[in-house]
Amino acid sequence: MPETAILWLRRDLRLADNAALHEAMTTCDRVLPLYIHAPEEESPWEPGGASRWWLHHSLASFDQSLREHGSRLAIALGPTLDTLLRVAGDTGATRILWNRLYDPATRKRDTHIKSALREKGFHCGSHNSLLLHEPWEIRTATGQPYRVYSAFWRKCAPGLTTPNTLDAPDRFAPAPEFQGIELTTLGLLPRKPWDQGLGERWQPGEAAALARARDFIAGGLAGYGERRDLPAVSGTSSLSPNLHFGEIGPRQVLALVAAECGPIDSAAAEPFLRELVWREFAYHLLYHFPATPEEPLDSRFARLSWRTENADALLTAWQFGRTGIPLVDAGMRELWATGWMHNRVRMVVASFLTKNLRLPWQTGARWFWDTLVDADLASNTLGWQWTAGCGADATPYFRVFNPVRQGERFDPEGAYVKHWCPELNGLPSKYVHQPWAAPASVLDAAGLTLGKHYPHPLVDLAVSRQEALAAFERIKTL
């Protein structure tokens, strides 16, 4: 009797270099690719609005790829364990295979599912297709997890050799019969059409991910070290949403870099590889410190006093790009319109929220979680804790990004700011990052009245910086 496997898909929506798919195809006669929608099992970190939009289109793209290879994607609703058992009963499947995830709630759920399935006699197998290294594989000399990135990078860098990746299958045998549900039944797309900018900016799916990676590595990798911090230019790979949803894997990216640059430790490749390993570091921390999406890695910062007066109004102004600080507002407007924000600007807006406005980093992380197409619990947590100063960093407390200086350095002509804050278009570059400093004659010539066309700054940058440093100094002594 032909053996059937269920390929339980989550954030691994690709055919190439998919370890669970490879095992299914090499050990079984028939394979049923199955996506089970159970966001409540990811609580409290169910996918946000932008992630749901991407997931819808990624599932549609993956189903089309499967059909081109003689298969199809089956879709079902959770609870996951009950659904896997029901589908296995309907199809006669004896193997259930998947690729591992590392979010705390998902790990707990998956461990329970694997145990329950094995008790019922199923062969279960989980694989790593998300990371270059499993989080438990990289340890300090004393066997402890790393907490500082520079040391983590030095540990990982020698192992960045050209990987052997798995080819996509040529053809699937006909999938076993199973009556799933339609993708639209999941209700992933917004009811109100706020997603036009996402559709204009992004094309989800494996084919688009590979094309984006190849184009960047061939044309942008050589200048990445100089251009990655310039928000007005296309200087980064923009692969983070593809990596999050598994439309491309890090081994594939590493192989493409090696093919383009030769030795993997070449000077041209290192700045980009550091970012790829930074993603690994994020998962390393999330695995070893699973409370960090809500709690600071540095426990002293749990005692930090955040601003309470007018906090809701300040948060809303920050969320919708009405802070009166041009680089911050440009970034937040870019995020709302496209589901994306340049990484340099992410650090600036996060620093402004946590250190100038003195609002909790968790509120910013939640907003990013709902609005970013690349919202990833590991990377989001690491980024916010690093910028807030309470995470994996040796000397974090005094780092306060000055958005004016950051703008003058990385957006010197104001092209990025003027694109997203067009009310500032008439200002000369000297004042575009600090319109409050412009003489009245300059503001008049630009047709700009502060408080009418563009907000006054919510806070004084210098004063609020000193207040933040004073608050951090207090918790150091507790």
N, C-alpha and C positions, 0 to 999 in steps of 0.2 A: 504494500500500500504506500503511495507517495507520502513523504513526510512534509508537513506544512509548518511554516514559521510565521509568527506575527512579528513584524518589525514595528515596535512601538516608538513612534516619532514624537519628538518634542521640539527642541531647538537644534535640530540637525537636518535641516531641510535641503539636502543636497544628495547627489548621486555619487560624486567623486570623493575619495578619501573618507568614506563613511564606514567605520569599522564594524558597527553592528549590521549594516547592510551587507558588508562583505562576508561576514560569518553566515548570515542567513542564506545568501546566494550559493555559498560553497558547501553548506551542510544539508540543505533542504531542497526538495523538488519544487515546492511552491512557496511563494512569499506574499503575505498580505501587508502592504504598508498601511499603517493605521495611526491616525491622529485622534487623541481623546481630549476633548475640551473640558477641563475641570479647574477653572481659575480659582475657585474657592479653596482648593487644596494648596494653593500657593500663599494663602493668607499669612501675614497681613500685607503681602507684596504682590497682589494680583496685578496683571499688566495694566498700565495706564492707557489713556486714550490714544496717544501716538503709537504705542507699541501694538495695540489692537489693530490699528489701521495697517501697520506693516505686516502683522501676522496674517491678516486676511489676504493681502496680495502675495505674500510669500507662499502661503498654502496653495493659492490658485496657480502660481507659477510652478510649484513643485508637482502638482497634479498634472499639469500640462506636460512636464518633462517625463513623468512616469508613463503617461499615455503614449508619448512618442517612442517609448521603449517597451510597449506592449503590456503595461500594467495600469494601475490607477490608484488614487489615494482614497482610502476609506476614512470617513469622519464619523465620530460618535461622541456622545456626551457622557460625562462621568456620573457617578463615582468611578474612579479609574479601575480599582481592583475588580469591582463587580462587572464592569464593562469588558475587561480583559477575559474574565472567566466566561462571560456570555459569548464573546466572539470566538474564543477557543472552542467552546461547545458547538457553536454553529458551523465552524469551519474544520473541525477535527485537528486543530493545531496542537502540536506537542512541544514546540519551542517558542519562547517569547524572549525577544532580544531588544536591547536598547542601548543608547549612549548615555553616559553618566552626566548628571547635573550636580551643582554644588551649593545651591541656595539652601539655607538651613531647613526650611519647611519641606522642600522637595527631597532633600536627603533623607529626612525622617520618613516621609511617605514612601519613597522608593525602597528603603530598607524593609519596611513592613510588607510591601507588595512582594518583594523577592522572597521573603521568608514564607509568606502565605502561598505563593505559587509553587514553591518547591515542596511544601508540605502536601500539596495536591498532586505531585508527581510530574510537574512540568520541568523541562530543562530551561533554565534562565541564564542569560549571559548579559553582562553590562560591559561597556567599553569606554575608552577615552577617545573622543573625537573633538573635544572642545578646547583642549589645552596642549601645549608642548610637553608639559610635565604634570603628573598628578600632584596635587598640593602637598601630599605627605612625603613626596620623594626628595624635596629640597629642604635640608636641615643645616643648622650651624654645626660647628665642630663638636659642640656639647649635646647635639641632638634636639635643640630647641628650634621653634619656627623663627624665621627672620622678622624683624620689625623695622629695619631700615633698608631702603631700596638700594643704596649704593653697594652694600654688602651682598644683597640678593643678586644684583646684576653681576658682580664679580664671580659669584658661584655659578650662575647660569651661562655666562658668556662662552666659556670654553666648550660647552656642549652644543652650541649652535652650529651643528654640522648640517650638510644637505640631507634632508630626510627622504625616506622612501615613502611615497604616497601611493594610495590605492586608486586604481582606475575605476571609472564608472562602469557598471555592467553594460555589455552590448545589448542584451535583450532579456526581458523577464519572461518566464513561463506564465501562462494565464493565471491571474490571481484567483484564489478560491472565492466562491460566491458569498457575498455578505452585503446586506442591504443597510448601508449607512445613511447619513443625513446629508442634506445640501450644505455647502459652505455658508450660504447666506443665513441659514438657520442659527448660526452662532452669534449673529448680531454684532460683529466686530467693527463694522463701519459706523461712523457717527450718524445720528439721526438728523442733526443740523449740519449742513455742509460747510464745516470749518476747515476741511482738509484739502482745499484746492491747492494751497501752497505746497503741501506735502507731495501731491501728485505731480506738480510741476518740477519739484526738486529731486524726486527719488524714483527709482525703478527697482523694486524688490525682486529677488529671485537669484538662483544660482548662476544663470548665464550672465546677468547684469553684474553680479559680484565678481566673477572671473574677468569680465571685460574691464571693470573699474580697476581691479588689481593690476592687470597687465598694462593698462594705459598709464597708471601712476608709476609703476616700477620702471617702465620704459622711458617715460618722459619727465617724471617728477622726482624720482628718488635721488638723482645726483644733486639737485638743489634743495633737498628737503631740509637739511640743517639750517639753511639761511632763510627759507621761505615759510617754514611751518608756523612761525610766530606772527605772520602778517595776515590779519583777518580779511583784508581787502582783496587778497589773491587766493587762487586755488592751489595752496601749497601743501595740503595734507592728503592722505589717501582716502578719507571719508569711508573707510571700510568697517568702522565699528558697528553699525547696525547689521551689516552682512555677517560679521563674526558673531555677534550676539545671537542671531537666529540660525547660525550654522549653515548659511548659504555658501560660505567658504570657511575652510579650517585654517588654523595657524600654520600647520605643516605645509599646506599648499602655498601660503604666502611666503614662507621661508624658502620653499623650493623655487618659487618664481624669483625671489631676490637672488638666490644662488645662481640661477640661470642667467640673470642679467649682469651680476657683479663679479661672478667668479667666486673667489674665496669669501666665505660668509663673514669673516671678520674684517673685510675691507673698510677703509675709512669712509667710503661713500655710503655703505650700508649701515654703519653703526648707529647713527642718530635714529633711524627708523626702527632698527632692531631693539633699541632701548625702549621704544614705545611698545613694541610687541611684548617685551619681557615685563614692562610695567603692568600690562594686562594680566600676565601670569602672577605678578606680585599681588594684584588685587584679589585674585582667587585664592592665593596662598593665605592671605590675611582673613578672608571671609571664612575659609574652611577652619582655620585654627582659632579664630575669634568670632564665632557665629553671632554674638550679641551686638557686633559693631554697627549693623544697620540702624540701630536705635541708641546705642550707648557708646560713649567715647572709648577708644582704645586706651588712652591715658586717663585713668580713673579720676585724676585730680580735677579734670574738666567737668565732671558731673556736678561739681560745686560752684561752677561759674555762674554768676548772676547775669541773666539776660535782661534786656530792656522789656518793660511791661507797659509803660505809658505810651499810648497811641500805637501799640504794636501792630494791630490789625490793619490800620490805615497805611503804615509804613510798608508792611508786607505786600499789600495790594499794589501800592505804587511801584515797588520793586518788580513784582510779577509782570506788570503790564508796561514796563519801560517808561515810568513817569517820575523818576528820581531826581531829575535835573542834572544828572551827571552823564554827559553824552555817551561815553563808551559803554557804561552800564546799560543805559537805555537802548542803545543800538543792539547790544547782545540779547537783551530780553525780548526785543521786538523780532529779531531774527529767529529766536527760539519759537515764539508764538506762531510766526508765519510759516516756518519750514520744518519744525521739529528738530532743529539742529542749532548748535552754537559752536563757533570756533573755539578750540581748546584754550588758547591764551585768554580769550574773553571769558570763558567759563571760570577761570581762576580769578579774574578781576571781579566779576559779578558776585562770586561766592565770598570773596574777601570783603566786598562792600557790605553784603548782607550781614555777615557774622561779626565784622570788626568795626565798621563805621555805623551801621544801623544797630549793631549788637542784638541781632535776632538769632534764635537757635538754628544751628546748621541743619537740624532735622527738618525744619520747615522748608528750607531750600532744597534739600534732597528729595522731599516729597513732591515739590513742584517740578523738579527735573524729571522725576520718575513718571509723572503724568504727561509731560510735554515733549520729552526727547524720543525720537525714533530709535535711538541706540541705548535707551534706558536699560542698564545692566546693574544688578544689585551689587556685584563685586566692585565694578569700576566706579559706580556712583558713590558708593560708600567710601572708597579710598579717596576719591577726588575731594569730596566734601570734608572728610576728616583731615586730610592733608592741608587744605586751605584754611580751615577753621583753626588748625594748630593743635588738634587733640588726637591725632592719629599717628601714623608710622613716620616719625621724623625725629631726628636727634635734637634739634634746636628750633622748635616751631613757633614759640610764642611771640617773637618780635616781627614775624613776617606779615606786613600789612601792605597790600598792593595799592599804590597810588594811581587811581584811574586816569588822572590827568597825565602823569609821567608815562604811564603805560601807553596811552593813546599817542602822545607825542613821539614815543620811540617806535611803536609798531604800526601806527596809522598816521604817519607824519603829515600827509596832505588832507587827512580827514575823509578819505574816500569811503571807508567803511561806515563811519558815523553818518556821513551825509546821505548814504544810500538808505539807511534804516531810520534816520531822523531828518527827513527832507526839509523840515522847518528851519534847519541850521544851514541850508545850502548857501545862503548869502554871506555867511561869515568867512573871513580869511582864515587860512589854516592856523595862524597864530592864536586864534581864539576859539576855534571850533571845539576844542576839548575842555574849554573853561569859559563859556559865554558870559558868565557873571563877571569876568575880569575885563570884558571889552568896554571901551569908552562908550558913552551914550551916542556919540556920532557914528561909531561903527555899527552899533545895534540899529540905529535909525536907517543907515544906509542898507543894512541887510533886511529891513522890514521886520525886525524881530523885537517884540516886547516880552521880556521875561515875566512870567506869571500869567501871560495871556497866550502867546504862541508856543512857549516852551517853559517848563516849570523852573522855579527857583530851586537850588539844591536843597534836598531834604535835611542835610547836615553839613556842618563845616568839616572838611576833610581832615585838616590838621588837628582840630579840637577832638573830633571823634576818634582819631588814631590814638591820641594820648589817653583818652578814656579807656580804650580797649587795652592798651598796654598796662595801664594801672590795674585794670580788672584781672589781667593775666598774672601780674606780679603778686596780687593778693592770694590767688589760689596756690602759688608756688610755695608759700610759707605755711599753708594749712596742713 
